[in-house]
């Protein structure tokens, strides 16, 4: 078995990525209101507001967002690749 290179993830790096999530969520939402976006995803508008204000989204929300909006979680969480997945 090949040895995997371990990369230390610092608190600073983690926080930098977490600060970008609200901006990316707002980008995905686009011109839609938080209320209509939340309805489309089957969540409360308050959740969308919290996530766009900096609260880390729950896994269920992220999975739903990825599936319904065809969004790359790698892009949403880490800024890697394209926002929208190819169908």
N, CA, C and O atoms as CSV, one atom per row, in Angstrom:
chain,resi,resn,atom,element,x,y,z
A,1,UNK,N,N,0.833,-1.171,0.000
A,1,UNK,CA,C,0.000,0.000,0.000
A,1,UNK,C,C,0.887,1.247,0.000
A,1,UNK,O,O,1.810,1.358,0.807
A,2,UNK,N,N,0.606,2.166,-0.895
A,2,UNK,CA,C,1.409,3.386,-0.996
A,2,UNK,C,C,1.107,4.312,0.172
A,2,UNK,O,O,-0.031,4.413,0.630
A,3,UNK,N,N,2.128,4.972,0.635
A,3,UNK,CA,C,1.948,5.927,1.726
A,3,UNK,C,C,1.298,7.196,1.179
A,3,UNK,O,O,1.693,7.714,0.135
A,4,UNK,N,N,0.321,7.669,1.884
A,4,UNK,CA,C,-0.347,8.911,1.481
A,4,UNK,C,C,0.367,10.094,2.118
A,4,UNK,O,O,0.780,10.049,3.277
A,5,UNK,N,N,0.498,11.135,1.338
A,5,UNK,CA,C,1.083,12.360,1.881
A,5,UNK,C,C,0.050,13.007,2.793
A,5,UNK,O,O,-1.105,13.198,2.411
A,6,UNK,N,N,0.478,13.333,3.983
A,6,UNK,CA,C,-0.448,13.994,4.900
A,6,UNK,C,C,-0.231,15.491,4.817
A,6,UNK,O,O,0.899,15.979,4.834
A,7,UNK,N,N,-1.313,16.191,4.730
A,7,UNK,CA,C,-1.262,17.644,4.648
A,7,UNK,C,C,-1.981,18.188,5.866
A,7,UNK,O,O,-3.151,17.890,6.104
A,8,UNK,N,N,-1.268,18.982,6.623
A,8,UNK,CA,C,-1.860,19.555,7.818
A,8,UNK,C,C,-2.813,20.683,7.422
A,8,UNK,O,O,-2.459,21.574,6.650
A,9,UNK,N,N,-4.015,20.624,7.961
A,9,UNK,CA,C,-5.003,21.666,7.718
A,9,UNK,C,C,-5.031,22.548,8.964
A,9,UNK,O,O,-5.398,22.106,10.053
A,10,UNK,N,N,-4.641,23.777,8.778
A,10,UNK,CA,C,-4.595,24.691,9.915
A,10,UNK,C,C,-5.973,25.298,10.161
A,10,UNK,O,O,-6.837,25.287,9.284
A,11,UNK,N,N,-6.158,25.815,11.341
A,11,UNK,CA,C,-7.403,26.493,11.698
A,11,UNK,C,C,-7.631,27.693,10.777
A,11,UNK,O,O,-8.765,27.991,10.402
A,12,UNK,N,N,-6.557,28.367,10.424
A,12,UNK,CA,C,-6.643,29.523,9.534
A,12,UNK,C,C,-7.173,29.110,8.163
A,12,UNK,O,O,-8.066,29.757,7.615
A,13,UNK,N,N,-6.619,28.034,7.613
A,13,UNK,CA,C,-7.073,27.537,6.312
A,13,UNK,C,C,-8.536,27.125,6.380
A,13,UNK,O,O,-9.316,27.448,5.484
A,14,UNK,N,N,-8.904,26.431,7.413
A,14,UNK,CA,C,-10.287,25.997,7.589
A,14,UNK,C,C,-11.221,27.200,7.643
A,14,UNK,O,O,-12.257,27.214,6.978
A,15,UNK,N,N,-10.865,28.195,8.419
A,15,UNK,CA,C,-11.700,29.394,8.548
A,15,UNK,C,C,-11.784,30.176,7.240
A,15,UNK,O,O,-12.830,30.745,6.928
A,16,UNK,N,N,-10.696,30.211,6.472
A,16,UNK,CA,C,-10.721,30.897,5.179
A,16,UNK,C,C,-11.740,30.253,4.249
A,16,UNK,O,O,-12.486,30.949,3.560
A,17,UNK,N,N,-11.770,28.944,4.230
A,17,UNK,CA,C,-12.735,28.227,3.385
A,17,UNK,C,C,-14.158,28.435,3.896
A,17,UNK,O,O,-15.078,28.650,3.106
A,18,UNK,N,N,-14.338,28.374,5.186
A,18,UNK,CA,C,-15.679,28.546,5.753
A,18,UNK,C,C,-16.249,29.928,5.477
A,18,UNK,O,O,-17.458,30.078,5.303
A,19,UNK,N,N,-15.388,30.937,5.435
A,19,UNK,CA,C,-15.848,32.318,5.160
A,19,UNK,C,C,-16.339,32.491,3.726
A,19,UNK,O,O,-17.099,33.418,3.446
A,20,UNK,N,N,-15.925,31.630,2.827
A,20,UNK,CA,C,-16.326,31.734,1.426
A,20,UNK,C,C,-17.679,31.077,1.143
A,20,UNK,O,O,-18.320,31.405,0.144
A,21,UNK,N,N,-18.120,30.168,1.992
A,21,UNK,CA,C,-19.366,29.435,1.757
A,21,UNK,C,C,-20.569,30.378,1.632
A,21,UNK,O,O,-21.342,30.222,0.687
A,22,UNK,N,N,-20.766,31.341,2.529
A,22,UNK,CA,C,-21.921,32.236,2.377
A,22,UNK,C,C,-21.946,32.971,1.036
A,22,UNK,O,O,-23.010,33.135,0.438
A,23,UNK,N,N,-20.790,33.409,0.567
A,23,UNK,CA,C,-20.716,34.101,-0.717
A,23,UNK,C,C,-21.113,33.177,-1.860
A,23,UNK,O,O,-21.821,33.578,-2.783
A,24,UNK,N,N,-20.652,31.949,-1.787
A,24,UNK,CA,C,-20.967,30.982,-2.844
A,24,UNK,C,C,-22.435,30.592,-2.812
A,24,UNK,O,O,-23.054,30.401,-3.859
A,25,UNK,N,N,-22.996,30.472,-1.613
A,25,UNK,CA,C,-24.435,30.176,-1.509
A,25,UNK,C,C,-25.254,31.293,-2.142
A,25,UNK,O,O,-26.198,31.033,-2.888
A,26,UNK,N,N,-24.893,32.528,-1.846
A,26,UNK,CA,C,-25.600,33.665,-2.431
A,26,UNK,C,C,-25.454,33.665,-3.951
A,26,UNK,O,O,-26.389,34.026,-4.666
A,27,UNK,N,N,-24.309,33.268,-4.434
A,27,UNK,CA,C,-24.084,33.188,-5.875
A,27,UNK,C,C,-25.006,32.138,-6.507
A,27,UNK,O,O,-25.571,32.366,-7.577
A,28,UNK,N,N,-25.152,31.008,-5.852
A,28,UNK,CA,C,-26.043,29.952,-6.350
A,28,UNK,C,C,-27.490,30.431,-6.332
A,28,UNK,O,O,-28.246,30.175,-7.270
A,29,UNK,N,N,-27.870,31.119,-5.275
A,29,UNK,CA,C,-29.247,31.614,-5.135
A,29,UNK,C,C,-29.556,32.631,-6.214
A,29,UNK,O,O,-30.675,32.683,-6.725
A,30,UNK,N,N,-28.565,33.441,-6.563
A,30,UNK,CA,C,-28.753,34.420,-7.620
A,30,UNK,C,C,-29.788,35.471,-7.276
A,30,UNK,O,O,-29.762,36.035,-6.182
A,31,UNK,N,N,-30.706,35.741,-8.205
A,31,UNK,CA,C,-31.730,36.772,-8.032
A,31,UNK,C,C,-32.942,36.303,-7.240
A,31,UNK,O,O,-33.811,37.106,-6.900
A,32,UNK,N,N,-33.005,35.024,-6.948
A,32,UNK,CA,C,-34.146,34.503,-6.189
A,32,UNK,C,C,-34.104,35.025,-4.761
A,32,UNK,O,O,-33.030,35.240,-4.199
A,33,UNK,N,N,-35.274,35.225,-4.184
A,33,UNK,CA,C,-35.315,35.634,-2.778
A,33,UNK,C,C,-34.898,34.445,-1.913
A,33,UNK,O,O,-34.975,33.293,-2.340
A,34,UNK,N,N,-34.463,34.739,-0.714
A,34,UNK,CA,C,-34.131,33.652,0.206
A,34,UNK,C,C,-35.350,32.768,0.444
A,34,UNK,O,O,-35.230,31.550,0.575
A,35,UNK,N,N,-36.507,33.384,0.498
A,35,UNK,CA,C,-37.741,32.641,0.747
A,35,UNK,C,C,-38.039,31.642,-0.380
A,35,UNK,O,O,-38.320,30.473,-0.115
A,36,UNK,N,N,-37.976,32.103,-1.631
A,36,UNK,CA,C,-38.277,31.197,-2.744
A,36,UNK,C,C,-37.190,30.130,-2.893
A,36,UNK,O,O,-37.486,28.973,-3.195
A,37,UNK,N,N,-35.942,30.521,-2.681
A,37,UNK,CA,C,-34.829,29.568,-2.730
A,37,UNK,C,C,-35.018,28.483,-1.670
A,37,UNK,O,O,-34.839,27.296,-1.946
A,38,UNK,N,N,-35.374,28.895,-0.475
A,38,UNK,CA,C,-35.602,27.945,0.614
A,38,UNK,C,C,-36.752,26.991,0.271
A,38,UNK,O,O,-36.652,25.786,0.501
A,39,UNK,N,N,-37.832,27.531,-0.274
A,39,UNK,CA,C,-38.974,26.687,-0.669
A,39,UNK,C,C,-38.555,25.640,-1.689
A,39,UNK,O,O,-38.938,24.475,-1.586
A,40,UNK,N,N,-37.771,26.055,-2.668
A,40,UNK,CA,C,-37.304,25.132,-3.713
A,40,UNK,C,C,-36.462,24.009,-3.124
A,40,UNK,O,O,-36.472,22.885,-3.627
A,41,UNK,N,N,-35.736,24.317,-2.059
A,41,UNK,CA,C,-34.875,23.318,-1.423
A,41,UNK,C,C,-35.583,22.553,-0.303
A,41,UNK,O,O,-35.062,21.561,0.207
A,42,UNK,N,N,-36.773,23.023,0.073
A,42,UNK,CA,C,-37.516,22.346,1.129
A,42,UNK,C,C,-36.999,22.641,2.524
A,42,UNK,O,O,-37.075,21.798,3.418
A,43,UNK,N,N,-36.466,23.857,2.707
A,43,UNK,CA,C,-35.971,24.268,4.027
A,43,UNK,C,C,-36.629,25.592,4.410
A,43,UNK,O,O,-37.303,26.220,3.593
A,44,UNK,N,N,-36.432,26.000,5.636
A,44,UNK,CA,C,-36.957,27.277,6.099
A,44,UNK,C,C,-36.071,28.420,5.594
A,44,UNK,O,O,-34.858,28.265,5.449
A,45,UNK,N,N,-36.695,29.558,5.331
A,45,UNK,CA,C,-35.963,30.744,4.890
A,45,UNK,C,C,-34.913,31.148,5.922
A,45,UNK,O,O,-33.840,31.634,5.566
A,46,UNK,N,N,-35.228,30.944,7.206
A,46,UNK,CA,C,-34.274,31.295,8.267
A,46,UNK,C,C,-32.969,30.501,8.126
A,46,UNK,O,O,-31.892,31.010,8.435
A,47,UNK,N,N,-33.073,29.258,7.659
A,47,UNK,CA,C,-31.863,28.455,7.465
A,47,UNK,C,C,-30.982,29.071,6.377
A,47,UNK,O,O,-29.772,29.206,6.553
A,48,UNK,N,N,-31.594,29.439,5.261
A,48,UNK,CA,C,-30.833,30.055,4.175
A,48,UNK,C,C,-30.185,31.344,4.680
A,48,UNK,O,O,-29.018,31.612,4.391
A,49,UNK,N,N,-30.940,32.137,5.430
A,49,UNK,CA,C,-30.401,33.369,5.980
A,49,UNK,C,C,-29.203,33.090,6.889
A,49,UNK,O,O,-28.173,33.756,6.788
A,50,UNK,N,N,-29.340,32.122,7.761
A,50,UNK,CA,C,-28.232,31.774,8.675
A,50,UNK,C,C,-27.002,31.327,7.901
A,50,UNK,O,O,-25.884,31.749,8.197
A,51,UNK,N,N,-27.216,30.470,6.906
A,51,UNK,CA,C,-26.085,29.952,6.135
A,51,UNK,C,C,-25.401,31.066,5.344
A,51,UNK,O,O,-24.176,31.084,5.226
A,52,UNK,N,N,-26.189,31.990,4.807
A,52,UNK,CA,C,-25.590,33.110,4.074
A,52,UNK,C,C,-24.967,34.136,5.018
A,52,UNK,O,O,-24.210,35.005,4.584
A,53,UNK,N,N,-25.285,34.033,6.301
A,53,UNK,CA,C,-24.703,34.936,7.301
A,53,UNK,C,C,-23.483,34.337,7.986
A,53,UNK,O,O,-22.852,34.991,8.816
A,54,UNK,N,N,-23.145,33.086,7.639
A,54,UNK,CA,C,-21.915,32.515,8.162
A,54,UNK,C,C,-22.029,31.250,8.982
A,54,UNK,O,O,-21.008,30.658,9.331
A,55,UNK,N,N,-23.242,30.812,9.305
A,55,UNK,CA,C,-23.396,29.537,10.008
A,55,UNK,C,C,-23.085,28.412,9.028
A,55,UNK,O,O,-23.562,28.436,7.893
A,56,UNK,N,N,-22.306,27.443,9.441
A,56,UNK,CA,C,-21.950,26.337,8.562
A,56,UNK,C,C,-23.189,25.486,8.264
A,56,UNK,O,O,-23.865,25.026,9.183
A,57,UNK,N,N,-23.482,25.279,6.975
A,57,UNK,CA,C,-24.666,24.492,6.611
A,57,UNK,C,C,-24.566,23.034,7.049
A,57,UNK,O,O,-23.479,22.459,7.115
A,58,UNK,N,N,-25.721,22.454,7.346
A,58,UNK,CA,C,-25.800,21.037,7.702
A,58,UNK,C,C,-25.599,20.178,6.460
A,58,UNK,O,O,-25.857,20.618,5.340
A,59,UNK,N,N,-25.144,18.966,6.668
A,59,UNK,CA,C,-24.886,18.039,5.564
A,59,UNK,C,C,-26.139,17.797,4.730
A,59,UNK,O,O,-26.054,17.756,3.502
A,60,UNK,N,N,-27.301,17.636,5.364
A,60,UNK,CA,C,-28.543,17.402,4.610
A,60,UNK,C,C,-28.827,18.557,3.657
A,60,UNK,O,O,-29.228,18.336,2.514
A,61,UNK,N,N,-28.625,19.765,4.113
A,61,UNK,CA,C,-28.828,20.945,3.265
A,61,UNK,C,C,-27.860,20.917,2.088
A,61,UNK,O,O,-28.253,21.161,0.947
A,62,UNK,N,N,-26.599,20.619,2.367
A,62,UNK,CA,C,-25.585,20.600,1.315
A,62,UNK,C,C,-25.887,19.550,0.258
A,62,UNK,O,O,-25.743,19.803,-0.938
A,63,UNK,N,N,-26.302,18.387,0.696
A,63,UNK,CA,C,-26.625,17.308,-0.247
A,63,UNK,C,C,-27.829,17.695,-1.092
A,63,UNK,O,O,-27.827,17.502,-2.308
A,64,UNK,N,N,-28.863,18.244,-0.447
A,64,UNK,CA,C,-30.058,18.683,-1.169
A,64,UNK,C,C,-29.693,19.762,-2.185
A,64,UNK,O,O,-30.143,19.718,-3.330
A,65,UNK,N,N,-28.889,20.718,-1.771
A,65,UNK,CA,C,-28.446,21.792,-2.657
A,65,UNK,C,C,-27.701,21.216,-3.860
A,65,UNK,O,O,-27.959,21.607,-4.999
A,66,UNK,N,N,-26.789,20.301,-3.612
A,66,UNK,CA,C,-26.007,19.701,-4.697
A,66,UNK,C,C,-26.913,18.988,-5.696
A,66,UNK,O,O,-26.726,19.112,-6.906
A,67,UNK,N,N,-27.885,18.246,-5.193
A,67,UNK,CA,C,-28.755,17.479,-6.075
A,67,UNK,C,C,-29.767,18.349,-6.819
A,67,UNK,O,O,-29.950,18.190,-8.025
A,68,UNK,N,N,-30.416,19.254,-6.118
A,68,UNK,CA,C,-31.468,20.070,-6.747
A,68,UNK,C,C,-30.922,21.184,-7.628
A,68,UNK,O,O,-31.537,21.544,-8.632
A,69,UNK,N,N,-29.778,21.727,-7.259
A,69,UNK,CA,C,-29.205,22.851,-8.002
A,69,UNK,C,C,-28.048,22.430,-8.903
A,69,UNK,O,O,-27.472,23.259,-9.608
A,70,UNK,N,N,-27.708,21.134,-8.880
A,70,UNK,CA,C,-26.615,20.606,-9.700
A,70,UNK,C,C,-25.296,21.339,-9.414
A,70,UNK,O,O,-24.562,21.722,-10.325
A,71,UNK,N,N,-25.029,21.516,-8.119
A,71,UNK,CA,C,-23.863,22.270,-7.664
A,71,UNK,C,C,-22.779,21.316,-7.171
A,71,UNK,O,O,-23.064,20.312,-6.519
A,72,UNK,N,N,-21.553,21.643,-7.491
A,72,UNK,CA,C,-20.404,20.882,-7.019
A,72,UNK,C,C,-20.105,21.256,-5.566
A,72,UNK,O,O,-19.862,22.424,-5.262
A,73,UNK,N,N,-20.123,20.278,-4.683
A,73,UNK,CA,C,-19.778,20.548,-3.282
A,73,UNK,C,C,-18.297,20.877,-3.140
A,73,UNK,O,O,-17.904,21.601,-2.225
A,74,UNK,N,N,-17.487,20.355,-4.030
A,74,UNK,CA,C,-16.063,20.689,-4.007
A,74,UNK,C,C,-15.895,22.190,-4.247
A,74,UNK,O,O,-15.069,22.837,-3.603
A,75,UNK,N,N,-16.677,22.739,-5.173
A,75,UNK,CA,C,-16.639,24.178,-5.427
A,75,UNK,C,C,-17.227,24.951,-4.250
A,75,UNK,O,O,-16.637,25.926,-3.784
A,76,UNK,N,N,-18.390,24.513,-3.774
A,76,UNK,CA,C,-19.069,25.235,-2.690
A,76,UNK,C,C,-18.211,25.306,-1.434
A,76,UNK,O,O,-18.090,26.367,-0.823
A,77,UNK,N,N,-17.622,24.196,-1.051
A,77,UNK,CA,C,-16.876,24.142,0.208
A,77,UNK,C,C,-15.418,24.570,0.078
A,77,UNK,O,O,-14.857,25.159,1.003
A,78,UNK,N,N,-14.802,24.276,-1.070
A,78,UNK,CA,C,-13.364,24.519,-1.199
A,78,UNK,C,C,-12.973,25.465,-2.324
A,78,UNK,O,O,-11.810,25.852,-2.437
A,79,UNK,N,N,-13.943,25.840,-3.160
A,79,UNK,CA,C,-13.635,26.734,-4.267
A,79,UNK,C,C,-12.906,26.059,-5.407
A,79,UNK,O,O,-12.283,26.736,-6.224
A,80,UNK,N,N,-12.969,24.748,-5.481
A,80,UNK,CA,C,-12.267,23.997,-6.535
A,80,UNK,C,C,-13.217,23.646,-7.666
A,80,UNK,O,O,-14.366,23.272,-7.434
A,81,UNK,N,N,-12.730,23.769,-8.882
A,81,UNK,CA,C,-13.520,23.359,-10.034
A,81,UNK,C,C,-14.603,24.358,-10.392
A,81,UNK,O,O,-14.498,25.550,-10.100
A,82,UNK,N,N,-15.648,23.847,-11.031
A,82,UNK,CA,C,-16.764,24.667,-11.490
A,82,UNK,C,C,-17.902,24.606,-10.498
A,82,UNK,O,O,-18.059,23.620,-9.780
A,83,UNK,N,N,-18.705,25.674,-10.459
A,83,UNK,CA,C,-19.853,25.719,-9.563
A,83,UNK,C,C,-20.896,24.703,-9.995
A,83,UNK,O,O,-21.382,23.923,-9.176
A,84,UNK,N,N,-21.238,24.707,-11.263
A,84,UNK,CA,C,-22.284,23.822,-11.767
A,84,UNK,C,C,-21.655,22.581,-12.383
A,84,UNK,O,O,-20.654,22.649,-13.097
A,85,UNK,N,N,-22.271,21.456,-12.084
A,85,UNK,CA,C,-21.814,20.187,-12.657
A,85,UNK,C,C,-22.409,20.028,-14.054
A,85,UNK,O,O,-23.486,20.546,-14.349
A,86,UNK,N,N,-21.714,19.329,-14.873
A,86,UNK,CA,C,-22.251,19.038,-16.213
A,86,UNK,C,C,-23.240,17.896,-16.089
A,86,UNK,O,O,-23.055,16.977,-15.291
A,87,UNK,N,N,-24.270,17.967,-16.874
A,87,UNK,CA,C,-25.300,16.898,-16.827
A,87,UNK,C,C,-25.050,15.892,-17.894
A,87,UNK,O,O,-25.801,14.924,-18.017
